[in-house]
Amino acid sequence: MRTLLRLEDLFAKMAYFTEKASAADHHVALNMLFEILEIASRADLKSDLLQELERQKRQLSALHNNPEISEAALNAVLGEIEAATNTLFDMSGKIGQHIRENEWLMSIKQRACIPGGTCEFDLPSYHYWLHQDAMLRRNYINAWLAPLLAISDSLDIILKLLRESGKTHHFIARQGSFQQMQGGRVAQMLRLSLDSKLPCIPEVSANKYVLNIRFIVANYAAKSALYEQDVAFDLTFCAL
């Protein structure tokens, strides 16, 4: 689940910076591509996604003819799952192999790991590319990203179903601390929300027995300290 959330974040950032026009934005987009490559190259990611999509398809298919379920909405979700599954199946070879076979991209990736390693005197060809027309750069970036979009589409469906699966409850953390016994209840994701004006940050630790949440003072210059006031928050347990 952490892998899917990291990839979701990287794909979103890459889409944002790719749509921009400056050379600096496209430099960041390319770095996002390299990070996506590192995470998505896990040997079992594709098979894990396919298994989860198939499991969701079976569970949702069982809801046909349920009077409380909209057949149109159900068929639309099943159609999305089927399309994502087919696209994922069509991916051949190792994920991101087209990037690894591009010597020019690999030279940039290698230098990008070094602080300041992509300066114009280190990578003159990259400096030249960054000063081409923004549309040309954008087309290149989208072409390099395209073979990885099957991963993005699949994880988007899984995370959407997961986020919509839970029921939200309202709690109060007394003097900044909250604890709840789980009783064996299992969740793949906990979603926590609170008033954005509160100057505190939640720290969550959980296992199948107990859930602990501590709210820490949002102080960026000192050591972390407990926010010793009552904090109202909403909590959603999400499980596929």
Secondary structure, DSSP 8 states (H G I E B T S, - for coil): -HHHHHHHHHHHHHHHHHHS-SHHHHHHHHHHHHHHHHHHT-TTHHHHHHHHHHHHHHHHHTTTT-TTS-HHHHHHHHHHHHHHHHHHHT--SSTTHHHHT-HHHHHHHHHHTSTTTT-TTT-HHHHHHHTS-HHHHHHHHHHHHGGGHHHHHHHHHHHHHHHTS-EEEEEEEBTTEEEEE-TT---SEEEEEE-TTSSEEEEEEE-SSEEEEEEEE--SSS---B--S-EEEEEEEE--
